[in-house]
Amino acid sequence: MSREIYLLVFPQRNTPAHWSIFIPEANSVVKGKVIHVVGSPFTGYKLEDKPTFPENPSRSSEQQPHSGCDRKQRYYGHPEHDILEARAKLVQPPGVSPSPLNPNAERLGKNCQHWLQDYVEKLVGEGLLPQSAIVELNRAPKI
């Protein structure tokens, strides 16, 4: 059985937006698991997948159902968290930036958006998400 998974977009001031994937639990739109990489150009990034309630009022976001917290883009994909988590572990997170103090380094270097793009492409390549997921990701706000 397929169900919706979501791209969460957290706009940031003067830096790239943070992107995550939200996989809701069956019969829920607010409880589930977030898969993303966290970090900075100073420390590099690491995979984080954790249970969450994405409509946390302490952090503004857009929720893009991948075809989820202001706007939604919907992906129809495989419902199994563990399959999606296992695939996430196969995508290398960005490392430490060679010039972390350069104000353009994060825009020019790799960040959570690049990692998520690679992750979604992997899921699409394995047939776990439709090709439209890449189209929707390309439409998502970058800043």
C-alpha positions in Angstrom: 0.0 0.0 0.0 1.3 3.5 -0.9 0.8 6.7 1.0 2.0 10.2 0.9 5.4 11.3 2.2 6.3 15.0 2.4 9.1 17.4 1.7 9.5 19.8 4.7 11.0 23.1 3.7 12.2 25.3 6.6 13.0 28.8 5.2 16.1 30.4 6.7 17.1 34.1 6.7 20.0 34.7 4.2 20.9 31.1 4.0 19.6 28.1 2.1 16.3 26.6 3.4 16.5 23.4 5.3 14.9 20.3 3.6 13.7 17.1 5.2 11.5 14.2 4.3 8.5 13.5 6.6 7.0 10.0 6.6 3.7 10.1 8.5 2.5 7.1 10.5 -0.5 5.3 9.1 -3.7 7.2 9.8 -1.8 10.4 10.9 -0.7 13.6 9.3 1.3 15.0 12.2 3.0 12.0 13.8 5.8 10.2 11.9 9.5 10.2 11.1 11.7 12.9 9.6 14.7 11.9 7.6 17.3 14.6 6.8 20.9 15.6 7.3 21.9 18.2 10.0 25.1 20.1 10.4 26.9 23.1 9.0 29.8 23.9 6.6 32.0 24.0 9.7 31.2 20.5 11.0 29.9 18.7 8.0 26.5 17.0 8.0 25.2 13.7 9.4 22.1 11.7 8.8 19.3 12.1 11.3 16.1 10.1 11.3 13.9 10.5 14.2 10.2 10.3 15.3 8.7 13.7 15.2 5.7 15.9 15.1 6.6 18.3 12.2 4.0 20.9 13.1 6.3 22.1 15.9 5.3 25.8 16.5 8.9 26.7 17.5 10.1 26.3 13.9 8.5 27.8 10.9 8.4 25.6 7.8 6.6 24.8 4.6 5.4 21.3 4.2 5.5 20.2 0.6 3.6 16.9 0.2 5.7 15.0 -2.2 3.1 14.6 -4.9 4.2 18.9 4.3 4.4 23.7 7.9 2.8 26.0 5.4 2.9 24.4 1.9 2.7 20.8 0.7 4.2 18.8 -2.2 3.2 15.1 -2.3 5.3 12.1 -3.2 3.5 8.8 -3.3 5.9 6.3 -2.2 6.5 3.1 -0.3 5.0 3.3 3.3 7.8 1.3 5.1 9.9 3.6 7.2 12.7 1.1 7.5 13.2 0.8 3.7 13.4 4.5 3.3 15.7 4.8 6.3 18.0 2.1 4.9 18.3 3.9 1.6 19.0 7.2 3.4 22.1 5.5 5.0 23.5 4.7 1.6 23.6 8.4 0.6 26.8 10.1 1.8 26.1 13.4 3.7 28.1 16.5 2.7 31.4 16.9 4.6 33.2 19.9 6.1 33.4 22.8 3.6 37.0 23.7 2.5 36.1 27.4 3.1 33.4 27.6 5.8 33.8 31.3 6.4 33.1 32.2 2.8 29.6 33.6 2.8 29.0 32.0 -0.6 30.5 28.6 0.3 27.2 27.1 1.5 25.4 28.3 -1.6 28.2 26.9 -3.8 29.0 23.8 -1.7 26.9 20.9 -0.7 24.3 21.1 2.0 21.1 19.4 3.1 19.3 20.2 -0.1 22.0 18.5 -2.2 21.8 15.5 0.0 18.1 15.3 -0.2 18.2 15.6 -4.0 20.6 12.7 -4.1 18.4 10.7 -1.7 15.2 11.3 -3.7 17.0 10.4 -6.9 18.1 7.1 -5.3 14.5 6.4 -4.2 13.2 7.2 -7.7 15.9 5.1 -9.3 14.8 2.1 -7.2 11.1 2.7 -8.0 10.3 3.7 -4.4 9.1 7.1 -5.5 7.7 8.3 -8.8 9.7 10.5 -11.3 7.4 13.4 -10.3 9.1 13.5 -6.9 12.2 15.0 -8.6 10.1 17.5 -10.5 8.5 18.6 -7.2 11.8 18.8 -5.4 13.2 21.0 -8.2 10.2 23.4 -7.6 10.8 23.6 -3.8 12.0 26.9 -2.4 15.8 27.0 -2.1 16.0 29.9 0.3 
